[in-house]
Amino acid sequence: MALFDERFGVAAPGVSPVRAVPMPDEPAAIAAAAALRRRGLLVSAAFFPVVPLGSPVLRLALSALHAPGEVRRLADELLRVAPRR
C-alpha cells in the first residue's frame, strides 16, 4: 500500500487496502475504469450514491499478494488514464 501511495500520491488514512482516486466527473471515471480493464487491471468507477454527489472516484484494492512491479504498473497506468489534477 505504501508503494502505491508514494508512487501515485493518494493519501489514504488508516490501514484499509482500498484506495480511491478522485476523478473529474462520472464519464471520465467510467472511461478510465474501462481503459484500465482493457489493460488487464481491475479498477471500478464509483459515483453517487456510493460516494458523495459530484465526487466520482476510481476504486481499487491492493493486496500483499501484489508484487511491487504490479503495483508500479497500476500506478503508471492510472497516471496515463487518470492524470493527477
C-alpha positions in Angstrom: 0.0 0.0 0.0 2.8 2.4 0.9 4.4 1.8 -2.5 1.2 2.7 -4.3 0.6 5.7 -2.1 4.1 7.0 -2.6 4.1 6.4 -6.4 0.7 7.7 -7.1 0.4 10.3 -4.3 -3.0 9.2 -3.0 -3.5 10.0 0.7 -5.2 7.1 2.4 -5.6 7.4 6.2 -5.8 4.1 8.1 -4.9 0.7 7.0 -7.6 -0.2 4.5 -6.3 -1.7 1.3 -9.0 0.2 -0.6 -7.8 3.3 -2.5 -10.0 5.9 -4.1 -8.5 8.0 -6.9 -10.5 11.2 -7.5 -11.9 11.8 -11.0 -13.2 15.0 -12.6 -16.6 13.5 -13.5 -18.6 10.3 -13.9 -17.9 9.8 -17.6 -14.2 10.2 -17.0 -14.3 7.7 -14.2 -16.2 5.2 -16.3 -13.9 5.7 -19.3 -10.8 5.3 -17.1 -12.0 2.1 -15.5 -12.8 0.7 -18.9 -9.4 1.6 -20.2 -7.7 0.0 -17.2 -9.7 -3.1 -17.7 -8.6 -3.3 -21.3 -5.0 -3.2 -19.9 -5.8 -6.1 -17.6 -6.3 -4.1 -14.4 -9.4 -4.4 -12.3 -10.4 -0.9 -11.1 -14.0 0.2 -10.7 -15.7 3.5 -11.1 -17.7 4.7 -8.1 -20.1 7.6 -8.1 -23.2 8.7 -6.3 -24.8 7.2 -4.1 -21.6 5.2 -3.3 -19.6 8.4 -2.9 -20.8 11.9 -2.4 -22.6 13.6 -5.3 -20.1 15.2 -7.7 -17.1 13.3 -6.3 -16.6 10.3 -8.5 -13.5 8.1 -7.9 -11.8 5.0 -9.2 -11.7 2.4 -6.5 -9.2 -0.3 -6.2 -7.9 -2.7 -3.6 -4.3 -3.6 -3.0 -3.2 -6.9 -1.6 0.0 -8.3 -0.1 -0.1 -10.7 -3.0 0.5 -7.9 -5.5 4.2 -7.8 -6.4 5.9 -4.5 -6.3 6.1 -4.5 -10.1 2.4 -4.9 -10.4 1.8 -2.0 -8.0 4.1 0.2 -10.0 2.4 -0.8 -13.3 -1.0 0.0 -11.8 0.2 3.4 -10.7 1.8 4.1 -14.1 -1.4 3.1 -16.0 -3.5 5.2 -13.6 -1.4 8.2 -14.4 -1.9 7.5 -18.2 -5.7 7.3 -18.0 -6.4 9.5 -14.9 -3.8 12.2 -14.8 -3.5 13.9 -11.4 -5.3 17.3 -11.1 
